[in-house]
Amino acid sequence: MNKLKIGVIGAGSISDMHLQAYAKNHNAELYAICDVNRERAAAAAEKYRMQHVYTNYADLLANPDVEAVSICTWNNSHAEISIAALRAGKHVLVEKPLCRTVEEANAIEVAVRETGKTLQVGFVRRYDANAQLVKHFINQGELGDVYYAKASCIRRLGNPGGWFADPERSGGGPLIDLGVHIIDLCWYMMGRPKPVSVSGNTYHKLGNRSNVNNLSFYKAADYDPATNGVEDLANALIRFENGASLLIDVSFTVHAKQDEIAVKLYGDKGGVEIEPELAMVTEKYDTILNMAPQTDSKSIDITQAFCNEINHFISCVQKGTAPISPVEDGVSMMKMLCGIYESAAKGREVLL
Ligand SMILES: NC(=O)c1ccc[n+]([C@@H]2O[C@H](COP(=O)([O-])OP(=O)(O)OC[C@H]3O[C@@H](n4cnc5c(N)ncnc54)[C@H](O)[C@@H]3O)[C@@H](O)[C@H]2O)c1
């Protein structure tokens, strides 16, 4: 089988995870890279020995040899670049979130339908080995009917600033950046039930806390302490058509003692904690059992999860099979996220 020629658009932080994973895949050839920042693109091209360097994504897409692209740019360009790539005949792996609005998401879905090309949404947590193991157990009925899930992704100090803090480029704060991961993981495990309503709150209480001393945190390349337009914290309750519900909270900053990640699902036959440490709970012979599945990593192995995501993308493109994180799921996710922002703005529950 011929190696698939890959173009990567956006050469910032997360692109290296994609590049590393493609470099390890024997069915892929890293071929072209693009970033509006030429130095960044050139550095990646040198590191991964890519032949073609661009500063305009349209030029990369005009290269007929590029067959598939990873889109690792700011959220505001995901829709435009995805649609242009599909219409240029390329297969697309687009980073999460799919885009910023439901309208953008619908336009991407139309482009996927009309071109027949593969589009995989980068819901990387689905591709972690522990997540796949839990999914298998759930599919085998081990948890029974999963009727409730709750998840938290709390950073006590972690507003990255730059484009992340600019709603125009990001579409929002911790909800769209972190919430997308934990909502998606729960929703996928619950069997992707149809969301029918959301009730959410967002808070702009603490700002970006650039004043804090003695504690370092990740900052975007173009960090500017004077600029921050996104929420510090969001919470939400999502109701599904089948009666199940999902409760989440996420923050870039809050007066918490420590950072926290938790992803927990409850069914009528058993429960599971995917984060902070894989664990399962059930009842047998009138006894509650806490079980600790023996796997290589107790928590997500992010490097391996990206490799699995990219291997899956290459395989779907080469075999013509549907990805496990298709565009429809990206559209549903945008309905939930945008519904939560709308509910927070209106101060009441919103029907989807
Ligand atoms: N899956 C994950 O766990 C994960 C983690 C971090 C970021 N992300 C996502 O990846 C994307 C990028 O995030 P990041 O942290 O790498 O940001 P980043 O700022 O480090 O990198 C983004 C790069 O895209 C470039 N860029 C922006 N618009 C462009 C355009 N139109 N054409 C070409 N280049 C353009 C920027 O110059 C920058 O180098 C975001 O959508 C983010 O949500 C996903």
The ligand as a MOL file (V3000), in Angstrom:
LIG
                    3D

  0  0  0     0  0            999 V3000
M  V30 BEGIN CTAB
M  V30 COUNTS 44 48 0 0 0
M  V30 BEGIN ATOM
M  V30 1 N -6.2550 17.2760 21.7040 0
M  V30 2 C -5.6880 17.9510 22.6770 0
M  V30 3 O -5.4790 17.4590 23.7890 0
M  V30 4 C -5.2910 19.3900 22.4260 0
M  V30 5 C -4.3530 20.0100 23.2570 0
M  V30 6 C -3.9860 21.3330 22.9750 0
M  V30 7 C -4.5640 21.9940 21.9040 0
M  V30 8 N -5.4980 21.3610 21.1290 0 CHG=1
M  V30 9 C -6.1320 22.0730 20.0000 0
M  V30 10 O -5.1590 22.2460 18.9750 0
M  V30 11 C -5.3450 23.5060 18.3270 0
M  V30 12 C -4.0370 24.2960 18.4180 0
M  V30 13 O -3.7010 24.4900 19.7830 0
M  V30 14 P -2.1790 24.7690 20.2330 0
M  V30 15 O -2.1410 24.6350 21.6960 0
M  V30 16 O -1.2600 23.9630 19.3910 0 CHG=-1
M  V30 17 O -2.0530 26.3160 19.8490 0
M  V30 18 P -0.7270 27.0920 19.4170 0
M  V30 19 O -1.0530 28.5370 19.4950 0
M  V30 20 O 0.4460 26.5800 20.1800 0
M  V30 21 O -0.5130 26.6590 17.8970 0
M  V30 22 C -1.4120 27.0330 16.8720 0
M  V30 23 C -0.5860 27.3850 15.6490 0
M  V30 24 O -1.4930 27.6090 14.5620 0
M  V30 25 C -0.9710 28.6960 13.7890 0
M  V30 26 N -2.0750 29.2360 13.0230 0
M  V30 27 C -3.1670 29.8760 13.4970 0
M  V30 28 N -4.0070 30.1630 12.4880 0
M  V30 29 C -3.4300 29.6990 11.3420 0
M  V30 30 C -3.8230 29.6690 9.9730 0
M  V30 31 N -4.9750 30.1850 9.5520 0
M  V30 32 N -2.9750 29.0930 9.0840 0
M  V30 33 C -1.8030 28.5540 9.4760 0
M  V30 34 N -1.3730 28.5510 10.7780 0
M  V30 35 C -2.2010 29.1050 11.6950 0
M  V30 36 C -0.3720 29.6280 14.8120 0
M  V30 37 O 0.5790 30.4980 14.2420 0
M  V30 38 C 0.2570 28.6440 15.8170 0
M  V30 39 O 1.6030 28.3600 15.4990 0
M  V30 40 C -6.5310 24.1580 19.0250 0
M  V30 41 O -7.7000 23.9030 18.3030 0
M  V30 42 C -6.6110 23.4600 20.3700 0
M  V30 43 O -7.9280 23.4230 20.8880 0
M  V30 44 C -5.8390 20.0760 21.3590 0
M  V30 END ATOM
M  V30 BEGIN BOND
M  V30 1 1 1 2
M  V30 2 2 2 3
M  V30 3 1 2 4
M  V30 4 1 4 5
M  V30 5 2 4 44
M  V30 6 2 5 6
M  V30 7 1 6 7
M  V30 8 2 7 8
M  V30 9 1 8 9
M  V30 10 1 8 44
M  V30 11 1 9 10
M  V30 12 1 9 42
M  V30 13 1 10 11
M  V30 14 1 11 12
M  V30 15 1 11 40
M  V30 16 1 12 13
M  V30 17 1 13 14
M  V30 18 2 14 15
M  V30 19 1 14 16
M  V30 20 1 14 17
M  V30 21 1 17 18
M  V30 22 2 18 19
M  V30 23 1 18 20
M  V30 24 1 18 21
M  V30 25 1 21 22
M  V30 26 1 22 23
M  V30 27 1 23 24
M  V30 28 1 23 38
M  V30 29 1 24 25
M  V30 30 1 25 26
M  V30 31 1 25 36
M  V30 32 1 26 27
M  V30 33 1 26 35
M  V30 34 2 27 28
M  V30 35 1 28 29
M  V30 36 1 29 30
M  V30 37 2 29 35
M  V30 38 1 30 31
M  V30 39 2 30 32
M  V30 40 1 32 33
M  V30 41 2 33 34
M  V30 42 1 34 35
M  V30 43 1 36 37
M  V30 44 1 36 38
M  V30 45 1 38 39
M  V30 46 1 40 41
M  V30 47 1 40 42
M  V30 48 1 42 43
M  V30 END BOND
M  V30 END CTAB
M  END
